[in-house]
């Protein structure tokens, strides 16, 4: 799988530097710069200060560029799998190989220096940021190390710092669960959500526990025969939270209500789905604007996004398209790139249901890819929709479909 640090490359090009020129400035070989940009090697610590100075960025910004690794798209090459192997399904489980290795390593490996609370908080925030920007490859690459550091911190911290350490561990496991659910691995999503719940309880953080419950439900929804359990987890969590006014609790409860709405719609209960959406809308009005507390993205715009999703799952395509026509995703916090792409995936499904117009559906998927390429390449819903379109492909009507499927790894 070809990888690329696109932001690092873009920064070099923005300054007008060729790879040769940057290599000269850093007193290294051009091949070294190539390996850095292709994510084959990481710059040594003594190089990083000079790279940051040459590119006119801080060390923190450089670190963000180095961990932001994505799959390099090449026309005709299958992404995320051997190009000679046919795609066998919608899921991309290989993204989580390093995470699964971490989860099955029950004895702590010999460690280096103990990370500080600030370092772990920065790492947890970075993983969530990458996930919400739909940089799933980078997030998956980083999350095992962040989990390892957060776990080590909980074993060493005392007093108030111990509670903070467990909060960070819960947040790290929530990020891992989000990744697993996104690529369709329900087992891993459920396991990491359960660990997040335990850590949140040890931290006595009800809001994080509620977000962990949300993720557990997402994992259960990915497992055959377990959607009823997912619904029970969501409804029980909503009821236990009761009336809330704390912004974090309010955001967590709002997220649960939105998930309940999508579930109800998928079960053929549009009236119940509407009630959940109305309750979530009331909480969003209490917040006043779109926020991203506990990385939920909850707010008025997110309620409308889930209204589109609920309409699609209720097979009410015209309603989904109508809501989508008045949806302004620019109101969302800038980091919620994946959430913007989700709208186009849902509208692609709605267009297919409404008129059977495969060309409009493909255009929405292409727009989703433009907004967040990895969202389409890794998201199980988007990939399943692509497989459906491919099954009845008419090349003259959908000229961009085959190349999009190739970039998503669904065609050799």
C-alpha positions in Angstrom: 0.0 0.0 0.0 1.5 3.3 -1.1 1.4 6.0 1.5 2.0 9.7 1.3 2.4 12.6 3.7 0.4 15.0 1.6 0.5 18.0 3.9 4.3 17.8 4.2 4.5 17.7 0.4 2.1 20.5 0.0 4.0 22.7 2.4 7.2 22.1 0.6 5.6 22.9 -2.8 3.9 26.0 -1.4 7.3 27.4 -0.6 8.5 26.7 -4.1 11.0 24.0 -3.0 11.8 20.9 -5.0 12.8 17.8 -3.2 16.4 18.4 -4.3 16.3 22.0 -2.9 14.9 21.0 0.4 17.5 18.3 0.7 20.2 20.8 0.1 18.9 23.1 2.8 18.8 20.2 5.3 22.1 18.7 4.2 20.6 15.3 3.4 20.2 13.2 0.3 17.1 13.8 -1.9 16.2 10.1 -1.3 15.9 10.9 2.4 13.3 13.6 1.7 11.5 11.2 -0.7 11.4 8.5 2.1 10.0 11.1 4.6 7.3 12.2 2.2 6.4 8.6 1.3 6.1 7.8 5.1 8.8 5.1 4.6 10.9 6.6 7.4 10.5 9.3 10.1 13.0 12.2 10.5 15.4 11.8 13.4 14.9 14.2 16.3 17.9 16.2 15.2 16.5 16.7 11.7 13.1 17.9 12.9 14.2 21.4 14.1 15.9 22.1 10.8 12.9 20.8 8.8 10.5 23.0 10.8 12.7 26.0 10.3 13.1 25.3 6.5 9.3 25.0 6.1 8.5 27.9 8.4 6.3 25.9 10.8 6.5 25.1 14.5 7.6 21.7 15.8 4.0 20.9 16.8 2.8 21.7 13.3 5.5 19.6 11.8 4.5 16.7 14.1 1.0 17.0 12.8 2.2 16.8 9.2 4.3 13.7 10.0 1.5 11.8 11.5 -1.0 12.8 8.8 -0.4 9.9 6.5 -2.9 8.9 3.8 -3.1 6.3 1.0 -1.6 7.6 -2.2 -4.2 7.4 -4.9 -3.1 6.0 -8.3 -5.5 5.5 -11.1 -6.0 1.7 -11.7 -4.4 0.6 -8.5 -6.4 -1.0 -5.7 -6.1 0.9 -2.5 -5.5 -0.8 0.8 -5.1 -4.3 -0.6 -2.9 -6.2 -3.1 -3.8 -4.9 -6.6 -4.0 -8.5 -7.8 -6.6 -9.5 -5.3 -10.3 -8.8 -6.1 -12.3 -6.8 -3.6 -14.4 -9.2 -1.5 -16.5 -6.8 0.5 -17.2 -3.4 1.8 -15.1 -3.5 5.0 -11.4 -2.4 5.3 -10.3 -4.5 8.3 -6.6 -4.2 7.5 -6.5 -0.6 8.7 -6.8 -1.9 12.2 -4.1 -4.5 12.3 -1.8 -2.5 14.6 -4.7 -1.7 16.9 -5.7 -5.4 17.1 -2.1 -6.3 18.0 -2.2 -3.8 20.8 -5.5 -5.1 22.1 -4.2 -8.7 22.3 -1.0 -7.7 24.1 -2.0 -8.2 27.7 1.5 -7.8 29.2 3.0 -4.3 29.0 6.1 -4.1 26.8 9.3 -2.6 28.3 8.7 1.1 28.0 10.8 4.2 27.6 10.4 7.4 29.7 6.9 7.9 31.2 4.9 10.3 29.1 3.5 13.4 30.8 -0.2 14.2 31.1 0.3 17.0 28.6 1.9 14.7 26.0 -0.9 12.1 26.3 -3.6 14.8 26.1 -1.9 16.1 22.9 -1.8 12.6 21.5 -5.4 11.8 22.3 -6.5 15.1 20.7 -4.5 14.5 17.6 -6.1 11.0 17.1 -9.6 12.5 17.4 -8.6 15.4 15.1 -7.3 13.0 12.4 -10.4 10.8 12.7 -12.8 13.8 12.3 -10.8 15.0 9.4 -11.3 11.5 7.8 -7.5 10.8 7.9 -8.2 7.3 9.0 -4.9 5.8 7.9 -3.0 8.3 10.0 -5.4 7.9 13.0 -5.1 4.1 12.8 -1.3 4.4 12.7 -1.1 6.6 15.7 -3.8 5.2 18.0 -1.9 2.1 19.4 1.0 4.3 20.6 -1.5 6.8 22.2 -3.3 3.9 23.9 0.0 2.5 25.2 1.1 5.9 26.6 -2.3 6.5 28.2 -2.3 3.0 29.8 1.2 3.6 31.2 0.1 7.0 32.6 -2.8 5.4 34.5 -0.5 3.0 36.2 1.9 5.8 37.4 -0.4 8.7 38.1 -1.8 9.4 41.7 -4.5 11.5 43.2 -6.2 14.0 40.8 -3.7 13.1 38.1 -5.0 9.5 38.2 -8.5 10.6 37.4 -7.3 12.8 34.5 -5.2 9.9 33.2 -8.2 7.6 33.1 -10.2 10.3 31.3 -7.5 10.4 28.7 -7.5 6.6 28.4 -11.3 6.6 28.0 -11.0 9.2 25.3 -8.3 7.3 23.5 -10.4 4.1 23.5 -13.4 6.0 22.2 -11.2 7.2 19.2 -10.2 3.5 18.6 -13.9 2.5 18.7 -14.9 5.1 16.2 -12.2 3.9 13.8 -13.3 0.3 14.2 -17.0 1.1 13.6 -16.2 3.3 10.6 -14.5 0.5 8.8 -17.1 -2.1 9.8 -15.3 -4.1 12.5 -18.0 -4.5 15.1 -16.0 -6.8 17.4 -13.1 -4.3 17.8 -15.5 -1.4 18.1 -17.4 -3.1 20.9 -14.2 -4.2 22.8 -12.6 -0.7 22.7 -15.9 0.9 23.7 -16.1 -1.4 26.7 -12.6 -0.5 27.7 -13.5 3.2 27.3 -16.5 2.7 29.6 -14.4 1.1 32.3 -11.8 3.9 32.1 -14.6 6.5 32.2 -16.1 4.9 35.3 -12.7 4.9 37.1 -12.4 8.6 36.2 -16.0 9.1 37.5 -16.8 10.9 34.2 -20.5 10.4 33.3 -20.2 12.3 30.0 -17.4 10.1 28.7 -19.2 7.0 29.9 -22.2 8.1 27.9 -20.0 8.6 24.8 -18.6 5.1 25.4 -22.1 3.7 25.5 -22.8 5.4 22.2 -19.7 3.7 20.7 -20.7 0.3 22.2 -24.1 0.7 20.4 -22.3 1.5 17.1 -20.2 -1.7 17.5 -23.3 -3.8 18.3 -25.0 -2.4 15.2 -22.1 -3.8 13.1 -22.6 -7.4 14.5 -25.2 -9.8 13.1 -28.2 -10.4 15.3 -27.3 -7.7 17.8 -29.1 -4.5 16.7 -31.7 -5.0 19.5 -28.9 -4.9 22.1 -27.6 -1.7 20.5 -31.0 -0.1 20.9 -31.2 -1.2 24.5 -27.8 0.3 25.3 -28.8 3.6 23.7 -32.3 3.9 25.3 -31.0 2.9 28.7 -28.2 5.4 28.5 -30.6 8.2 27.5 -32.9 7.4 30.4 -30.1 7.2 33.0 -28.8 10.6 32.0 -32.2 12.2 32.4 -32.4 16.0 32.4 -29.0 17.6 31.9 -27.6 21.1 31.5 -23.9 20.6 31.6 -22.6 21.2 28.0 -20.6 17.9 27.9 -23.5 15.8 29.2 -25.9 17.7 27.0 -23.7 16.9 23.9 -23.4 13.2 24.9 -27.1 12.9 25.4 -27.8 14.7 22.1 -25.5 12.2 20.3 -27.3 9.3 21.8 -30.7 10.7 20.8 -29.5 11.1 17.2 -28.3 7.5 17.1 -31.7 6.4 18.5 -33.4 8.4 15.7 -31.3 6.6 13.0 -32.0 3.2 14.7 -35.7 3.9 14.9 -35.9 5.0 11.2 -34.0 1.8 10.2 -36.6 -0.3 12.0 -39.5 1.3 10.2 -40.6 3.7 13.0 -40.3 7.1 11.4 -42.7 8.7 14.0 -40.4 7.6 16.8 -37.4 8.7 14.9 -39.0 12.1 14.5 -39.5 12.3 18.3 -35.9 11.5 19.0 -34.8 14.1 16.4 -37.1 16.7 18.1 -35.6 16.0 21.5 -32.1 16.3 20.1 -33.1 19.6 18.4 -34.2 20.9 21.8 -30.8 20.1 23.3 -29.0 21.7 20.3 -31.0 24.9 20.9 -29.8 24.9 24.5 -26.2 24.7 23.2 -27.0 27.6 20.8 -24.6 26.7 18.0 -22.6 23.9 16.6 -20.0 22.6 19.0 -17.6 19.6 19.2 -17.6 18.8 22.9 -16.1 15.4 23.6 -15.6 15.1 19.8 -19.3 14.5 19.3 -19.8 17.3 16.8 -23.3 17.8 18.3 -25.2 20.9 17.5 -28.1 22.2 15.3 -26.4 21.3 12.0 -25.6 17.8 13.2 -29.2 17.3 14.0 -30.1 18.1 10.4 -27.4 15.8 9.1 -28.9 12.9 11.2 -32.3 13.8 9.9 -31.0 13.1 6.4 -29.5 9.8 7.6 -32.7 8.8 9.3 -34.8 9.6 6.2 -32.5 7.4 4.1 -32.8 4.5 6.5 -36.6 5.0 6.6 -36.5 4.8 2.7 -38.0 8.2 2.6 -35.6 9.4 -0.2 -37.6 12.6 -1.1 -37.5 13.8 2.5 -33.8 13.2 2.7 -33.2 15.1 -0.5 -35.4 18.0 0.7 -33.5 18.3 4.0 -30.2 18.0 2.2 -31.1 20.9 -0.1 -31.3 23.3 2.8 -28.4 21.9 4.8 -25.5 24.3 5.3 -22.5 22.2 6.5 -20.3 25.3 6.5 -21.7 26.0 10.0 -20.0 22.9 11.4 -16.6 23.3 13.1 -13.9 23.1 10.5 -12.4 19.8 11.8 -15.7 17.9 11.0 -14.6 17.0 7.5 -15.9 13.4 7.7 -19.3 14.7 8.9 -19.6 16.8 5.7 -18.7 13.9 3.5 -21.4 11.8 5.3 -24.1 14.1 3.9 -23.1 13.3 0.3 -23.0 9.6 1.0 -26.5 9.7 2.3 -27.7 11.9 -0.6 -26.1 9.4 -3.0 -28.2 6.7 -1.4 -31.3 8.9 -1.5 -30.8 9.8 -5.2 -30.6 6.1 -6.0 -33.7 5.3 -4.1 -35.7 8.3 -5.4 -35.3 8.2 -9.1 -32.8 5.4 -9.7 -30.5 8.0 -11.2 -27.1 6.3 -10.8 -25.3 9.3 -12.4 -26.5 11.7 -9.6 -25.6 9.1 -7.0 -22.1 8.8 -8.4 -21.7 12.6 -8.5 -22.5 12.7 -4.8 -20.0 10.0 -4.0 -17.4 11.9 -6.1 -18.2 15.1 -4.1 -17.8 13.1 -0.8 -14.4 11.9 -2.1 -13.4 15.5 -2.9 -14.4 16.6 0.6 -12.7 13.6 2.3 -11.2 11.0 0.1 -10.6 8.4 2.9 -14.2 8.7 4.0 -15.3 7.1 0.8 -12.3 4.8 0.6 -12.7 3.4 4.1 -16.3 4.0 5.2 -18.3 0.7 5.1 -21.5 2.5 4.1 -19.9 4.3 1.1 -18.1 1.2 0.0 -21.3 -0.9 0.1 -23.1 1.7 -2.0 -20.2 1.6 -4.5 -20.5 -2.2 -4.7 -24.3 -1.8 -5.4 -23.6 0.7 -8.2 -21.0 -1.5 -9.7 -23.4 -4.5 -9.8 -25.5 -2.6 -12.3 -22.9 -0.4 -13.9 -23.7 1.5 -17.1 -20.4 3.1 -18.1 -21.9 5.6 -20.4 -24.2 7.0 -17.6 -21.6 6.8 -14.8 -18.2 7.6 -16.3 -16.6 8.3 -12.9 -17.8 5.2 -11.1 -15.1 2.7 -12.1 -12.2 5.0 -11.3 -13.7 5.8 -7.9 -14.1 2.1 -7.2 -10.5 1.6 -8.2 -9.3 4.3 -5.9 -11.5 2.7 -3.1 -9.9 -0.7 -3.6 -13.0 -2.3 -4.9 -11.6 -3.1 -8.3 -8.2 -4.5 -9.2 
